[in-house]
Amino acid sequence: MNTLYPLKFKPVYKDKIWGGQKINTVLKQNFKPLPNCGEMWVVSGVEGNPSVVENGFLEGNELNELVEVYLGDLVGDSVYERFGNEFPILIKFIDANDWLSIQVHPEDNLALKRHDSFGKSEMWYIMDAEPDSELISGFRIKTDKAGYQKHLNNKTLKGIMNFEKVTRGDVFYIPAGRVHALGPGILLAEIQQTSDITYRIYDWDRIDSAGMMRELHTGLALDALDFRVSENYKTKYSPKKNFTVKLIESPYFTTHLIDLDKGLQKDYSELDSFVVYVCVEGSFDLVHEHQKYPVGLGEAILLPALIDHIEIFPKNTAKILEVYLMPV
């Protein structure tokens, strides 16, 4: 069996009613533009939408097929024990040209019971935001099921939502159960559990091109919602040049920010997990065993778990999300 190496994948593009063209124009993707390209999936083990390798001798192979062949060498022994042949995270870029629906995702137990699936906790790294762009994360005031349903029925839900102004570099962790929505003018990178389950609560009374309103899941959402109010919905962190800075540590993924203007060596000999690098600003070269792997803005590269040492060299400057799983 040939030795594993850093893997790049062909993107999967998703047309969305709320999408725009920044994935094509800002991230410089060379594809025929969709009418409203809202999402680009760059690392996916989601059934029906698997990532396909585009570099090296494994070109053309699907990610979950490689997990089945290489097991812990690819994802880490502890990761394989937890998730088997399913790659456990989904990484995508999102371009919101209009409001996404107000929505919620179920946690693991509810998702398993209803859908035989993992739940969906996620995080957002804001790559670009037009002036006065905002999003919804959580409730602004304390409520319960009865109060929430009253606002839903009266179409006054916005009044109890927590709206946040956003700017480049902002980070939000959205645990399963937290109500949320993205507003127009935002381009971001999303890290999430491998799940495609979304319960739409309110879709702004929007009509699609066929004159139809999208399906809502208000009944399903009711038992999934976490009504607690948080003091801080935005993740606080202190950027530091040429260091690895913690953003999110959760049972589902750990994400760090690496902001580079010079080369950096990384040693993963103590880590029992794959690592994914996601380029959110600039570009860089990943070097492993004297082989150079270029990674541009809006791209990701997967480092198999058996690779312990690599170097990263920015082309001028680069901001990179480093993503992996810690043992639980």
N, C-alpha and C positions, 0 to 999 in steps of 0.2 A: 504494500500500500504506500503510495506517495505521501510525503510529509505535508501536513497542513500548513497554510500560509495565510496572511491577511486577506480577507475576502471582501470584494465589492460586489454590489448587486444592481440589477436593472430596476429603475424606479417604476412604481405603479401609480398612475395618475387617476384621480377621482373627480368627476364632474359633480358639482354641488350647486343647488339653487342660490346659495349665498356666496359662491366663490368668485374669484376675479382672475387676473392675469399675472400677478406678481411672481408666481412660481416659474413662469416663463420669462418675464422681463427682468426681475430682480435676481432670481437664482440662476438665470441664464441656462435654463433647460432647453435642450435642442429637440423639441417635439412639436408636432402640429397642435397648436393651441386648442384646448377644449373650450366650449362656449363659456363655461364658468369653472375653471379648474380650482377647486377648493382645497384639495389635499394631494400630497405626493408621499407615498409610503416608500421608505428607503430600506427598512429592515422589518420583515414581517414573516411570522409563522402562522398567520390567520388562515384557516381553511378556506380554500377558494381564491385566496390572494397571497400566495407564497412568494417570497423573494427568490429570484433566480440569479445565480452567480454569473458575473460578466467578465471575470479576469482569471487567468491561469488555467491549469489543467482541469479544474472542476467547473469550468464555464458550462452553463446550461443546466446545472443541477439545482434542485430546489432546496431551500434551507432546511426544512424538516426532514428531508431525505438524508441530508448530510448528518443531522443529529442522530438519526437512526444508525448510520454507518460508523460514525466516529465517536459517538457517546460522550463520555467525560473528557476525551481529548479536545473536543470542540467546545463544549459548554461548561465543563467542570464536573467533577464527580458528584458533588453535593447538589448542584443544579440538576443534573440528570436524575438523581434519586427523587427529587421533588416533582419534576415536570415531565420525565420520560422523553418521548420523541417530539414533544411540542416545544418549539422555541418560546421562551416565557415572556418576551417583551416585544412591543410594536413601537417603531419609531417613525414619525411622519413630520412633514412640514405642512402648515395650514395657512392659507390666505383667506382672511375674512373680509369680503367686500360688502357684506351686509350682516345684520345680526343673525347669528345662529340661534336655533331654538333654545329656550330655557329648558334645561334638561337635567337628568340625574342618571348615574350608573349604579347598579346593584353591587353589594359586596360579595365576597366569595361564596358564603353559605347560601345566600338567596339566589345567586346566579347558578350555583350547582343544582339547587332544588328545582329551579324553573327552567333552566336552559342547558343543563349539563355542561357548564362553562365556568371559567374563572370570572371573577368580578372585574371591575375596571377602576383602579386608582390610576391617576395620571399627574403629570406636571407639565407646566408651560414655561418656556424660555422665550421672552419677547425679543425678536430679532429686529423688528422695525414697527413703528407706530406713528400714524399720522397725528397731527395736533388734535388734542381733546379726545383721542380714542379712549374707549373704556370697555370694561368687561364686567360681568356679574360673577361673584364668588361668594356663595353662602347667603344666609339671611342677615338683614340689617337689624331686625328687632326680634325678640323672643316670640315664638309662636308655637302652636301645636297642630295636630291633624285637623281639628275642627276650625281653628282660625285660618289655617292655610287653605282649606277647602272653601271657606267663605270668600277669601280674596280671589281664589281661582274662579269661582262661579260669578263673582262681581266684576271680573276682569280688572282687578286692582292689584294683581300680583307684583307688579313693578314696585309698588309702594313699600313692600317688605323685603325687597332684594337689596343686597349690598353691592353697590356700583363702585368700581375702582378705576381711576384714571391710570393709564399705563404709558410707559416710555421704554425705550430700548434698554435691554439688560434686566428688566423686571422678571421675577420668578414667582410662580404660583404653584403650590401643591394642591391638587384637587382629589382628596380621598374619596373613595366610593361612598355615596350617600350625600355628598355636598352638591347642592343645586348650583348650576353655573351656566354661563353663556358668554360667547365671544362677540364683541361688537365690531363694526366696520373699521377698516384702516389698519388692521393688525396682521402682521406676518410673524409666525412663531414656529418653534420646534416643540414637538410634543413627545414625551416619553410615557408609555403606559403599559399596563398589563396586556397580555395577548387576549383580547376580547373585543368584540364589535357590538356589544349590547348597549343600546342607548334608549332611555325612556324619555320621549318628548313630552313636556308638560304644557308649554305654550309656544306657538310658532308665529306670533305677531300677526295672526289672521292673514297670513301670506297665501297667495294663490299661485300655483305653478303654471307652466306654459300650457298645460291642458285644461286650465281653469279649475283645478282641484286644490283643496287644502290637504297638506300632508297629514298622515295619520298621527294622532296623539296617543299617549299611553298613560293617561292620568291615573287610571286604576292601578296599574302595575307600579307606577312611581310612588304611590302613597306609602307602601310598606318599605320602600327603598330609601326614603328621605331621612336625613339626619337634621333635626330641627334646632340643634344647638347653635348658639352664636359664638363666634370666635373673636378675640380681641384683635388679632392680626391675621389677615388672610393672605397678605403678601409675605414671601420668604425674605428675611433679612440676611444679607451676606456682605462681606468686605472684600472687594476685588483686590488681587495682589499680583503684580506682573511676574511672570515666569515661575509661578507656584501653582499647586493644585489646591483649589478652594472648594470646600464642601458647600453644596447647595441643598440636596435632599438625601436623607438616609431613611429608607422605609423597608418593610419586609419584601417589597415588590421590586425595588430597584434602588441603587445608590447612584447619584449623579453629582459630579464635580465639574467646576469650570476651570479650564486651563487657558490663561491669557498670555500669549507668547510674543516676544519680539526677538528671541534668540532660541537656540536649540535646547532640548530637554531630554534627559534620559529617564526611562521608566523601568522599574523592576517589579514584576508581578509574581515573583517566585513564592510569595506567601499567600497569594490569592487563588482560591479554587473556583474560578469563574471565567467565562469569556469577558471581553471588554469591547464595547463599541465606542468609537470616536465619531462625533457628529460635528461637522464644521458649520458654525453659526456666524462666523465673520472671517474674512480673508481667505487664506488657503495654506496648506502645509504639505510636507512630504513625510510619510511614515517610513522609517528605514529599519529593515529586519534582515540580518545576515547579508548585508551589503546590497540588498535589493531595495529599490526606491518605489514607494507606492504613493502617487500624488492624490490628494484629496482636496476638492474645491468647495466653494460655498454651496450649501445645500446638498452635500454628499455625506455619506457615512461609510465607515470601514469596520469590519468585524475582526477582532483579534482572537483567534482560538485560544482556549485555556492552556494548552500545552506550551504556548510561547511565553517566555518569562521576561525577555529583555528586548526593548525596542528604543528607537530614538525618534523624536519629532522635531522637524525643522520648519519653522514658518517661512512662507515666502513674503518677506517684509513683516507682517503681523498676522496673527490668527487667534480667534477665540474658538475653543473646542469644548464640547460637552463630553465628558468621560463617563460611561455608563456601564455598570456591572451589577451582579447580585452578591450580597453577603449571605453567609450561612444563617439559618434561622434556628 
